[in-house]
Amino acid sequence: MINDSSVKFTSLGAIIQELNVDGQNIVLGFTKKELYEKYNTPWFGATIGRVANRIKDARIQSLNDQEYELEKNNDPNALHGGSRGWGRRDFEGPTILHRNGKNTLLYTYTSSHLEGGYPGTVEVKVFYTTSEENNCSVLTIEYEVELVGDECNETVVNVTNHSYFNLNGGETVDGTSAKLFTQQYLPLDNTGIPFGSIEQHPSKVTEPFTIGPNKEAFDDVFVMDRDVARIPLDTRERPLQLLAEFHHPESRINLQVHSTEPAFQFYTGQGTNVPAVDGNPSRGPFSGFCIEPSRFVNAINKSDWRHMVVLKKGDRYGSKIVYKTWKDPQ
């Protein structure tokens, strides 16, 4: 199934270039690799690492008994592994594997010691598998990272996918119905860094609500598992949890996002600003929304959270994301 017309990838950032439902592509992106290189400031479809989301003050306070200074590409913080993070690196592949009884595409990338300021040489593997399940099309993403270099004993890893979804094919996601499956979130300061507490989100997000222009804008970290001490470095053996579901009444397209991860960023794309280029339409505010399953933001600098992102020599980081899509009958 991996070679069917429902999905398309590019080796740059192991990006999801197309995810089609009944012939309609529901992810934002570009038609050519070189356009991603020039214009993909929002990280459309990209594999995000070495550390997804933000690290406070672009500084790792303690790792290998020392501090590490990172690029401040989201002033004053580091964001998405820096301006040349994994979403802007060329991966090797795809290699076609037969894995768990299904055909799978594998993309790999070796991130060198101190690339982007991060210690240790690591190898990341991205596995993409498509399947059918109860009349749904299913795309499964699996991440696996190992510290393969001898430069240090530990590093930091937090990987996600940064697809922007648009279920109606319009200029914005206006009219899209959303529902999240947790009310818990991490309150953030004005730079997007959590204060450290887990609280109830002030908006009622566990009942259906509408997103789009003139609606509430979200850029929040929601929590699926507040039992922080039990969150492992490799979450793949944990049960998949339904994080969020979306529906558009005009297209009749549905999306569910499942993951083994303890948290996710929900972003309604209010900051998107990409010009029209080479036949690709412009993408403005609210043109797509994101669900980014991951570990807690800035976990490396929080003593109670850092175990979920510190990768030591001989250990393995792992996580899983599943997109389920279908179209309702007329």
C-alpha positions as CSV (number, residue, x, y, z in Angstrom):
1,M,0.0,0.0,0.0
2,I,2.9,2.3,0.6
3,N,3.2,3.0,-3.2
4,D,-0.4,4.0,-3.6
5,S,-1.6,7.5,-4.5
6,S,-2.8,8.4,-1.0
7,V,0.7,9.4,0.4
8,K,3.8,11.0,-0.9
9,F,7.1,11.9,0.8
10,T,10.3,13.7,0.0
11,S,13.7,12.8,1.4
12,L,14.2,16.4,2.6
13,G,13.3,16.2,6.2
14,A,11.4,12.9,5.5
15,I,8.6,15.3,4.8
16,I,5.0,14.1,4.3
17,Q,4.3,15.9,1.0
18,E,0.8,14.5,0.4
19,L,-1.9,12.7,2.4
20,N,-4.9,12.2,0.1
21,V,-8.4,11.4,1.1
22,D,-10.7,10.5,-1.8
23,G,-8.3,12.4,-4.1
24,Q,-7.9,15.5,-1.9
25,N,-4.6,16.3,-0.3
26,I,-5.2,17.3,3.3
27,V,-1.7,18.4,4.2
28,L,0.0,21.7,3.3
29,G,3.2,21.7,1.3
30,F,4.9,22.3,-2.0
31,T,5.1,20.4,-5.3
32,K,8.9,20.5,-5.5
33,K,11.8,19.7,-3.0
34,E,13.5,23.0,-3.9
35,L,10.4,25.0,-2.8
36,Y,10.6,23.3,0.6
37,E,14.2,24.4,0.8
38,K,13.4,28.0,0.0
39,Y,10.0,28.6,1.5
40,N,9.2,26.1,4.2
41,T,9.4,28.5,7.2
42,P,6.4,26.9,8.8
43,W,8.0,23.4,8.7
44,F,5.2,21.9,6.6
45,G,5.1,18.1,7.0
46,A,8.7,17.9,8.4
47,T,10.4,15.6,10.8
48,I,11.3,17.8,13.7
49,G,14.4,17.2,15.8
50,R,16.9,16.9,17.3
51,V,14.5,18.6,19.8
52,A,11.0,19.5,18.8
53,N,9.4,22.7,20.2
54,R,11.3,25.1,22.4
55,I,14.3,25.0,24.7
56,K,14.4,27.9,27.1
57,D,17.0,30.6,26.5
58,A,18.5,28.3,23.9
59,R,20.5,26.7,26.6
60,I,20.9,23.1,27.9
61,Q,21.6,23.7,31.5
62,S,23.2,20.3,32.3
63,L,24.2,17.4,30.0
64,N,27.4,15.4,30.2
65,D,28.2,17.7,33.3
66,Q,28.3,20.8,31.2
67,E,26.1,23.5,29.6
68,Y,25.4,23.7,25.8
69,E,24.5,26.9,24.0
70,L,22.1,26.5,21.1
71,E,20.9,28.8,18.3
72,K,18.3,31.3,19.3
73,N,16.1,30.9,16.3
74,N,12.9,31.8,18.2
75,D,14.2,34.6,20.3
76,P,15.1,34.1,23.1
77,N,14.6,30.3,22.7
78,A,15.8,27.5,20.5
79,L,13.0,26.1,18.3
80,H,12.7,22.8,16.4
81,G,16.4,21.9,16.5
82,G,17.5,25.3,15.1
83,S,17.1,26.9,11.7
84,R,18.9,23.9,10.2
85,G,17.1,21.2,12.2
86,W,16.2,17.8,10.9
87,G,13.2,19.1,9.0
88,R,15.7,20.9,6.7
89,R,18.2,18.0,6.3
90,D,18.4,15.4,3.5
91,F,17.6,11.9,4.8
92,E,18.7,8.8,3.1
93,G,16.0,6.7,1.5
94,P,13.4,5.6,1.2
95,T,14.3,2.0,1.7
96,I,11.4,-0.4,1.4
97,L,11.1,-2.9,4.3
98,H,8.7,-5.7,5.2
99,R,8.1,-4.9,8.8
100,N,5.4,-6.2,11.2
101,G,3.7,-7.9,8.2
102,K,3.4,-4.7,6.2
103,N,5.5,-2.8,3.6
104,T,7.2,0.1,5.2
105,L,9.3,3.0,4.0
106,L,12.4,3.8,6.0
107,Y,14.2,7.2,6.0
108,T,17.5,7.6,8.0
109,Y,19.6,10.5,9.0
110,T,22.9,10.7,11.0
111,S,23.1,13.9,13.0
112,S,26.7,14.7,13.8
113,H,28.2,15.8,17.2
114,L,27.4,19.4,17.9
115,E,25.2,19.8,14.8
116,G,23.0,22.7,15.9
117,G,24.9,22.7,19.2
118,Y,23.6,19.3,20.3
119,P,26.1,16.8,21.7
120,G,26.7,13.4,20.4
121,T,26.3,11.7,17.0
122,V,22.9,10.1,16.7
123,E,21.1,8.1,14.0
124,V,17.4,8.7,13.5
125,K,15.1,6.3,11.7
126,V,11.7,7.3,10.4
127,F,9.3,4.4,9.4
128,Y,6.2,5.2,7.4
129,T,3.5,2.5,7.0
130,T,0.1,2.7,5.4
131,S,-2.8,0.4,5.9
132,E,-6.6,0.1,5.9
133,E,-8.6,-0.3,9.1
134,N,-12.4,-0.3,9.4
135,N,-12.9,1.8,6.2
136,C,-10.2,4.2,7.4
137,S,-6.9,4.9,5.7
138,V,-4.1,4.7,8.3
139,L,-0.6,6.3,8.1
140,T,1.7,5.2,11.0
141,I,4.9,7.0,11.8
142,E,7.5,5.5,14.0
143,Y,10.6,7.2,15.2
144,E,13.7,5.5,16.6
145,V,16.9,7.3,17.7
146,E,20.2,5.9,19.0
147,L,23.4,7.6,20.2
148,V,26.0,6.1,17.9
149,G,29.0,8.3,18.5
150,D,31.6,8.1,21.2
151,E,31.9,11.9,21.8
152,C,29.7,11.8,25.0
153,N,27.6,9.6,27.1
154,E,24.2,11.3,26.7
155,T,22.3,13.7,24.5
156,V,18.7,15.1,24.2
157,V,16.0,14.0,21.8
158,N,12.4,14.9,21.2
159,V,11.0,14.1,17.7
160,T,7.6,14.9,16.1
161,N,6.0,15.5,12.7
162,H,4.9,19.0,11.8
163,S,2.1,18.5,9.2
164,Y,-0.4,21.2,8.8
165,F,-3.9,19.8,8.0
166,N,-6.6,21.4,5.9
167,L,-9.7,19.2,5.5
168,N,-11.7,21.4,3.1
169,G,-9.2,22.5,0.5
170,G,-10.0,26.2,1.1
171,E,-7.7,29.1,1.9
172,T,-8.4,28.6,5.6
173,V,-9.6,25.8,7.8
174,D,-12.8,27.8,8.5
175,G,-15.7,25.6,9.7
176,T,-13.5,22.7,10.8
177,S,-14.9,21.0,13.9
178,A,-12.2,20.0,16.4
179,K,-12.3,17.9,19.6
180,L,-9.4,17.2,21.9
181,F,-9.3,14.2,24.3
182,T,-7.7,16.0,27.2
183,Q,-8.5,19.1,29.1
184,Q,-5.1,19.2,30.8
185,Y,-2.3,21.5,29.5
186,L,0.9,23.2,30.4
187,P,0.5,26.9,30.9
188,L,3.2,28.8,29.0
189,D,5.0,32.1,29.4
190,N,4.9,34.7,26.6
191,T,7.8,32.9,24.8
192,G,6.1,29.5,24.7
193,I,8.0,27.9,27.7
194,P,6.0,26.0,30.3
195,F,5.9,27.4,33.9
196,G,6.0,23.8,35.1
197,S,2.4,23.1,36.3
198,I,-0.3,21.0,34.7
199,E,-3.7,22.7,34.8
200,Q,-7.1,22.6,33.2
201,H,-7.3,24.6,29.9
202,P,-9.7,27.5,30.3
203,S,-11.6,26.7,27.1
204,K,-13.8,23.6,26.8
205,V,-11.8,21.6,24.3
206,T,-13.1,18.1,25.0
207,E,-16.4,19.0,23.4
208,P,-16.6,19.8,19.7
209,F,-15.6,23.4,18.8
210,T,-14.9,25.2,15.6
211,I,-11.6,26.6,14.4
212,G,-10.7,29.1,11.8
213,P,-10.4,32.9,11.4
214,N,-12.5,34.9,13.9
215,K,-12.3,31.9,16.3
216,E,-10.1,31.3,19.3
217,A,-6.5,30.8,18.2
218,F,-4.5,27.9,19.9
219,D,-0.8,27.4,20.3
220,D,-0.9,25.3,23.4
221,V,0.7,22.1,24.9
222,F,-1.9,19.6,26.0
223,V,-1.0,16.7,28.3
224,M,-2.2,13.1,27.9
225,D,-0.2,11.6,30.8
226,R,0.4,13.6,33.9
227,D,2.1,10.6,35.7
228,V,5.4,12.1,34.6
229,A,7.7,9.7,36.4
230,R,6.3,6.7,34.4
231,I,6.9,8.2,31.0
232,P,9.7,6.1,29.3
233,L,12.3,7.2,26.8
234,D,10.8,4.7,24.3
235,T,7.0,5.0,24.3
236,R,6.3,2.6,21.4
237,E,5.1,-0.2,23.7
238,R,2.5,2.0,25.3
239,P,-1.1,1.9,24.1
240,L,-2.0,4.3,21.4
241,Q,-4.2,7.1,22.6
242,L,-6.6,9.2,20.6
243,L,-5.4,12.8,21.0
244,A,-7.7,14.7,18.8
245,E,-10.3,14.4,16.0
246,F,-11.4,16.8,13.3
247,H,-14.2,17.0,10.7
248,H,-15.3,19.4,8.0
249,P,-19.0,19.3,7.1
250,E,-18.5,20.5,3.5
251,S,-15.7,18.0,2.4
252,R,-17.1,15.3,4.8
253,I,-13.4,14.4,5.6
254,N,-12.4,13.2,9.0
255,L,-9.0,13.0,10.7
256,Q,-8.0,11.4,13.9
257,V,-4.5,11.7,15.5
258,H,-3.3,9.0,17.8
259,S,0.0,8.7,19.5
260,T,2.0,6.9,22.3
261,E,3.4,10.3,23.4
262,P,2.5,12.0,26.7
263,A,1.8,15.5,25.2
264,F,1.0,17.4,22.0
265,Q,1.1,20.9,20.7
266,F,-2.1,22.1,19.2
267,Y,-1.5,25.0,16.8
268,T,-4.2,26.7,14.6
269,G,-1.7,28.2,12.2
270,Q,-2.4,31.9,13.0
271,G,1.3,32.8,12.2
272,T,1.5,31.1,8.8
273,N,2.7,33.4,6.0
274,V,4.0,31.7,2.8
275,P,3.8,33.5,-0.5
276,A,2.3,32.0,-3.7
277,V,5.2,30.5,-5.7
278,D,5.6,28.4,-8.8
279,G,2.0,27.4,-9.0
280,N,1.7,26.7,-5.2
281,P,-1.0,28.9,-3.5
282,S,-0.1,31.4,-0.8
283,R,-0.7,30.1,2.7
284,G,-1.8,32.7,5.3
285,P,-3.1,32.6,8.9
286,F,-5.4,29.7,9.7
287,S,-4.6,27.9,6.4
288,G,-3.8,24.7,8.3
289,F,-3.7,23.4,11.8
290,C,-1.1,21.2,13.6
291,I,-1.1,18.4,16.1
292,E,2.5,17.7,17.2
293,P,2.7,14.7,19.6
294,S,5.9,14.9,21.7
295,R,7.5,15.0,25.1
296,F,7.0,18.0,27.4
297,V,8.4,21.3,26.2
298,N,11.8,22.3,27.6
299,A,11.9,18.9,29.4
300,I,15.7,18.9,29.4
301,N,15.8,21.8,31.7
302,K,13.2,20.5,34.2
303,S,14.5,18.0,36.8
304,D,11.2,16.1,37.0
305,W,10.8,15.9,33.2
306,R,14.3,15.4,31.8
307,H,14.3,11.6,32.0
308,M,11.8,11.5,29.1
309,V,14.3,13.2,26.7
310,V,17.8,12.2,27.8
311,L,19.2,9.5,25.5
312,K,22.2,7.7,26.9
313,K,24.6,5.4,25.1
314,G,23.1,2.0,24.7
315,D,19.5,3.2,25.1
316,R,16.9,3.9,22.4
317,Y,14.4,6.7,22.0
318,G,11.2,5.7,20.3
319,S,7.7,7.1,19.6
320,K,4.7,6.5,17.4
321,I,2.1,8.7,15.7
322,V,-0.9,7.4,13.7
323,Y,-3.2,9.4,11.4
324,K,-6.6,7.9,10.5
325,T,-8.6,9.5,7.8
326,W,-11.9,8.8,6.1
327,K,-14.7,10.5,4.2
328,D,-18.3,10.2,5.3
329,P,-20.8,9.1,2.6
330,Q,-23.3,11.6,1.3
